[in-house]
Amino acid sequence: MNGYELIDELARVIKECLFVPNDKLPESFRDNRTDSVSLADLEKKYEGTMTVYDYTETDHQEEKREKARRVELYRQMIDNGEEITYLPK
């Protein structure tokens, strides 16, 4: 195992050792069979409830995406023999 794998394993083990009481959790995350839920189980439940709208772009990611879009449009202008015109963000 390399260092990164050891750190990942440590994080996994810690998440299995930490428990959150049911009364501190929203109803949808509670485990009514026990009085608490492990952090690992909470993480699995949370990942299962996430939707596409929960994933948001950072400003940097948005700027990179916009820059790539404009570069592609500039490339198309050059390929078509057109004069390059400035494209606002």
MDTraj code that builds the backbone (N, CA, C; nanometers):
import mdtraj as md
import numpy as np

residues = "MET ASN GLY TYR GLU LEU ILE ASP GLU LEU ALA ARG VAL ILE LYS GLU CYS LEU PHE VAL PRO ASN ASP LYS LEU PRO GLU SER PHE ARG ASP ASN ARG THR ASP SER VAL SER LEU ALA ASP LEU GLU LYS LYS TYR GLU GLY THR MET THR VAL TYR ASP TYR THR GLU THR ASP HIS GLN GLU GLU LYS ARG GLU LYS ALA ARG ARG VAL GLU LEU TYR ARG GLN MET ILE ASP ASN GLY GLU GLU ILE THR TYR LEU PRO LYS".split()
xyz = np.array([
    [0.0839, -0.1193, 0.0000],
    [0.0000, 0.0000, 0.0000],
    [0.0875, 0.1244, 0.0000],
    [0.0460, 0.2200, -0.0805],
    [0.1199, 0.3455, -0.0778],
    [0.0552, 0.4402, 0.0234],
    [0.1116, 0.5564, 0.0380],
    [0.0621, 0.6511, 0.1376],
    [-0.0803, 0.6959, 0.1140],
    [-0.1175, 0.7163, -0.0133],
    [-0.2536, 0.7600, -0.0444],
    [-0.3560, 0.6529, -0.0075],
    [-0.3215, 0.5272, -0.0348],
    [-0.4118, 0.4175, -0.0004],
    [-0.4273, 0.4054, 0.1506],
    [-0.3180, 0.4265, 0.2242],
    [-0.3253, 0.4213, 0.3704],
    [-0.4151, 0.5313, 0.4254],
    [-0.4032, 0.6498, 0.3690],
    [-0.4872, 0.7614, 0.4138],
    [-0.6333, 0.7331, 0.3826],
    [-0.6626, 0.6789, 0.2646],
    [-0.8001, 0.6434, 0.2298],
    [-0.8554, 0.5373, 0.3240],
    [-0.7738, 0.4383, 0.3565],
    [-0.8153, 0.3321, 0.4484],
    [-0.8411, 0.3890, 0.5874],
    [-0.7554, 0.4793, 0.6329],
    [-0.7735, 0.5431, 0.7635],
    [-0.9050, 0.6214, 0.7670],
    [-0.9312, 0.6955, 0.6611],
    [-1.0564, 0.7723, 0.6550],
    [-1.1775, 0.6795, 0.6595],
    [-1.1702, 0.5676, 0.5872],
    [-1.2807, 0.4717, 0.5854],
    [-1.3041, 0.4139, 0.7247],
    [-1.1966, 0.3758, 0.7933],
    [-1.2085, 0.3162, 0.9260],
    [-1.2634, 0.4172, 1.0267],
    [-1.2166, 0.5401, 1.0183],
    [-1.2653, 0.6434, 1.1105],
    [-1.4147, 0.6667, 1.0904],
    [-1.4591, 0.6696, 0.9645],
    [-1.6012, 0.6907, 0.9363],
    [-1.6874, 0.5783, 0.9919],
    [-1.6311, 0.4586, 0.9989],
    [-1.7054, 0.3462, 1.0559],
    [-1.7081, 0.3521, 1.2080],
    [-1.6154, 0.4246, 1.2691],
    [-1.6071, 0.4332, 1.4154],
    [-1.6871, 0.5496, 1.4737],
    [-1.7131, 0.6510, 1.3947],
    [-1.7852, 0.7682, 1.4445],
    [-1.9355, 0.7498, 1.4244],
    [-2.0120, 0.7774, 1.5284],
    [-2.1569, 0.7607, 1.5233],
    [-2.2266, 0.8911, 1.5594],
    [-2.3398, 0.9150, 1.4935],
    [-2.4208, 1.0348, 1.5186],
    [-2.5543, 0.9890, 1.5750],
    [-2.5979, 1.0469, 1.6878],
    [-2.7265, 1.0066, 1.7452],
    [-2.8420, 1.0392, 1.6500],
    [-2.9437, 0.9520, 1.6507],
    [-3.0590, 0.9722, 1.5631],
    [-3.1282, 1.1057, 1.5863],
    [-3.1336, 1.1516, 1.7116],
    [-3.2061, 1.2762, 1.7402],
    [-3.1370, 1.3993, 1.6821],
    [-3.0129, 1.3858, 1.6376],
    [-2.9406, 1.4972, 1.5752],
    [-2.9536, 1.4964, 1.4227],
    [-3.0227, 1.3953, 1.3687],
    [-3.0312, 1.3780, 1.2238],
    [-3.1713, 1.4067, 1.1720],
    [-3.1823, 1.4478, 1.0458],
    [-3.3150, 1.4594, 0.9848],
    [-3.3782, 1.3196, 0.9753],
    [-3.5081, 1.3145, 0.9701],
    [-3.5814, 1.1879, 0.9695],
    [-3.5328, 1.0922, 0.8605],
    [-3.5031, 1.1449, 0.7430],
    [-3.4649, 1.0592, 0.6306],
    [-3.3288, 0.9913, 0.6502],
    [-3.2460, 1.0399, 0.7415],
    [-3.1141, 0.9825, 0.7634],
    [-3.1070, 0.8964, 0.8895],
    [-3.2157, 0.8881, 0.9638],
    [-3.2159, 0.8116, 1.0881],
    [-3.2225, 0.6621, 1.0611],
    [-3.1635, 0.5873, 1.1537],
    [-3.1728, 0.4413, 1.1521],
    [-3.2519, 0.4023, 1.2762],
    [-3.3784, 0.3690, 1.2575],
    [-3.4667, 0.3424, 1.3716],
    [-3.4403, 0.2079, 1.4379],
    [-3.3509, 0.1273, 1.3832],
    [-3.3143, 0.0006, 1.4458],
    [-3.2164, 0.0216, 1.5600],
    [-3.1417, 0.1299, 1.5551],
    [-3.0435, 0.1605, 1.6590],
    [-3.0624, 0.3048, 1.7035],
    [-2.9858, 0.3460, 1.8022],
    [-2.9984, 0.4834, 1.8508],
    [-2.9019, 0.5796, 1.7824],
    [-2.8173, 0.5279, 1.6912],
    [-2.7226, 0.6146, 1.6209],
    [-2.6888, 0.5535, 1.4852],
    [-2.6201, 0.6346, 1.4032],
    [-2.5828, 0.5939, 1.2681],
    [-2.4355, 0.6265, 1.2474],
    [-2.3630, 0.5351, 1.1846],
    [-2.2203, 0.5608, 1.1604],
    [-2.2050, 0.6677, 1.0523],
    [-2.0943, 0.7346, 1.0574],
    [-2.0654, 0.8376, 0.9584],
    [-2.0547, 0.7766, 0.8185],
    [-2.0030, 0.6534, 0.8085],
    [-1.9934, 0.5852, 0.6790],
    [-2.1327, 0.5610, 0.6210],
    [-2.2279, 0.5167, 0.7055],
    [-2.3649, 0.4939, 0.6574],
    [-2.4317, 0.6244, 0.6165],
    [-2.4063, 0.7300, 0.6928],
    [-2.4629, 0.8603, 0.6566],
    [-2.4101, 0.9068, 0.5218],
    [-2.2813, 0.8856, 0.4986],
    [-2.2216, 0.9259, 0.3715],
    [-2.2852, 0.8488, 0.2553],
    [-2.3083, 0.7192, 0.2733],
    [-2.3724, 0.6385, 0.1693],
    [-2.5148, 0.6869, 0.1422],
    [-2.5881, 0.7158, 0.2492],
    [-2.7255, 0.7641, 0.2326],
    [-2.7266, 0.8990, 0.1625],
    [-2.6336, 0.9875, 0.2005],
    [-2.6285, 1.1199, 0.1401],
    [-2.5967, 1.1115, -0.0078],
    [-2.4981, 1.0287, -0.0439],
    [-2.4622, 1.0147, -0.1847],
    [-2.5775, 0.9574, -0.2648],
    [-2.6585, 0.8739, -0.2037],
    [-2.7733, 0.8165, -0.2720],
    [-2.8863, 0.9159, -0.2924],
    [-2.8918, 1.0220, -0.2122],
    [-2.9993, 1.1200, -0.2242],
    [-2.9625, 1.2381, -0.3116],
    [-2.8360, 1.2498, -0.3481],
    [-2.7941, 1.3650, -0.4272],
    [-2.8485, 1.3558, -0.5690],
    [-2.8806, 1.4699, -0.6244],
    [-2.9296, 1.4768, -0.7613],
    [-2.8311, 1.5577, -0.8443],
    [-2.8582, 1.5671, -0.9716],
    [-2.7720, 1.6447, -1.0614],
    [-2.7658, 1.7893, -1.0161],
    [-2.8724, 1.8420, -0.9614],
    [-2.8766, 1.9824, -0.9205],
    [-2.7924, 2.0097, -0.7968],
    [-2.7544, 1.9053, -0.7232],
    [-2.6714, 1.9241, -0.6046],
    [-2.5246, 1.9451, -0.6400],
    [-2.4862, 1.9086, -0.7604],
    [-2.3484, 1.9266, -0.8032],
    [-2.3375, 2.0625, -0.8715],
    [-2.2696, 2.1547, -0.8085],
    [-2.2559, 2.2872, -0.8673],
    [-2.1116, 2.3096, -0.9086],
    [-2.0962, 2.3905, -1.0107],
    [-1.9620, 2.4240, -1.0581],
    [-1.9016, 2.5336, -0.9722],
    [-1.7720, 2.5253, -0.9543],
    [-1.7023, 2.6361, -0.8902],
    [-1.6845, 2.7450, -0.9958],
    [-1.6483, 2.8627, -0.9530],
    [-1.6245, 2.9724, -1.0474],
    [-1.5151, 2.9348, -1.1462],
    [-1.4112, 2.8690, -1.0965],
    [-1.3004, 2.8294, -1.1841],
    [-1.3481, 2.7294, -1.2902],
    [-1.4290, 2.6319, -1.2501],
    [-1.4793, 2.5333, -1.3456],
    [-1.5679, 2.5993, -1.4507],
    [-1.6498, 2.6939, -1.4069],
    [-1.7375, 2.7641, -1.5005],
    [-1.6549, 2.8454, -1.6007],
    [-1.5507, 2.9150, -1.5516],
    [-1.4649, 2.9926, -1.6408],
    [-1.3932, 2.9031, -1.7414],
    [-1.3447, 2.7858, -1.6960],
    [-1.2776, 2.6926, -1.7875],
    [-1.3741, 2.6433, -1.8950],
    [-1.4967, 2.6122, -1.8550],
    [-1.5956, 2.5639, -1.9506],
    [-1.6281, 2.6722, -2.0533],
    [-1.6466, 2.7958, -2.0081],
    [-1.6769, 2.9067, -2.0978],
    [-1.5588, 2.9353, -2.1922],
    [-1.4381, 2.9290, -2.1393],
    [-1.3198, 2.9527, -2.2228],
    [-1.3099, 2.8461, -2.3311],
    [-1.3331, 2.7212, -2.2956],
    [-1.3279, 2.6126, -2.3939],
    [-1.4344, 2.6319, -2.5010],
    [-1.5518, 2.6807, -2.4619],
    [-1.6596, 2.7057, -2.5583],
    [-1.6182, 2.8144, -2.6573],
    [-1.5613, 2.9240, -2.6052],
    [-1.5193, 3.0340, -2.6923],
    [-1.4042, 2.9922, -2.7844],
    [-1.3090, 2.9151, -2.7316],
    [-1.1972, 2.8676, -2.8147],
    [-1.2505, 2.7816, -2.9284],
    [-1.3471, 2.6964, -2.9008],
    [-1.4057, 2.6129, -3.0055],
    [-1.4751, 2.6987, -3.1119],
    [-1.5455, 2.8018, -3.0686],
    [-1.6105, 2.8912, -3.1653],
    [-1.5075, 2.9663, -3.2501],
    [-1.3976, 3.0112, -3.1873],
    [-1.2907, 3.0766, -3.2624],
    [-1.2305, 2.9807, -3.3653],
    [-1.2089, 2.8551, -3.3250],
    [-1.1540, 2.7552, -3.4160],
    [-1.2467, 2.7355, -3.5361],
    [-1.3769, 2.7319, -3.5108],
    [-1.4724, 2.7160, -3.6198],
    [-1.4689, 2.8360, -3.7143],
    [-1.4531, 2.9567, -3.6582],
    [-1.4433, 3.0768, -3.7425],
    [-1.3214, 3.0685, -3.8334],
    [-1.2080, 3.0253, -3.7780],
    [-1.0851, 3.0131, -3.8571],
    [-1.1019, 2.9066, -3.9648],
    [-1.1589, 2.7924, -3.9274],
    [-1.1795, 2.6841, -4.0245],
    [-1.2711, 2.7263, -4.1388],
    [-1.3671, 2.8140, -4.1108],
    [-1.4611, 2.8601, -4.2130],
    [-1.4064, 2.9799, -4.2909],
    [-1.2848, 3.0241, -4.2576],
    [-1.2237, 3.1365, -4.3264],
    [-1.2829, 3.2705, -4.2867],
    [-1.3509, 3.2753, -4.1766],
    [-1.4140, 3.3997, -4.1299],
    [-1.3124, 3.4802, -4.0490],
    [-1.3430, 3.6092, -4.0347],
    [-1.2632, 3.6936, -3.9485],
    [-1.3030, 3.6654, -3.8046],
    [-1.2056, 3.6600, -3.7170],
    [-1.2344, 3.6315, -3.5774],
    [-1.2985, 3.7544, -3.5145],
    [-1.4132, 3.7333, -3.4530],
    [-1.4814, 3.8421, -3.3817],
    [-1.4838, 3.8067, -3.2335],
    [-1.4738, 3.9096, -3.1516],
    [-1.4718, 3.8919, -3.0076],
    [-1.6056, 3.8345, -2.9616],
    [-1.5984, 3.7323, -2.8764],
    [-1.7183, 3.6727, -2.8188],
    [-1.7208, 3.7042, -2.6697],
    [-1.8166, 3.7789, -2.6233],
    [-1.8229, 3.8093, -2.4814],
    [-1.8548, 3.6843, -2.4002],
    [-1.8227, 3.6904, -2.2735],
    [-1.8503, 3.5765, -2.1835],
    [-1.9975, 3.5498, -2.1721],
])
top = md.Topology()
chain = top.add_chain()
for i, resn in enumerate(residues, 1):
    res = top.add_residue(resn, chain, resSeq=i)
    for name in ("N", "CA", "C"):
        top.add_atom(name, md.element.get_by_symbol(name[0]), res)
traj = md.Trajectory(xyz[None], top)
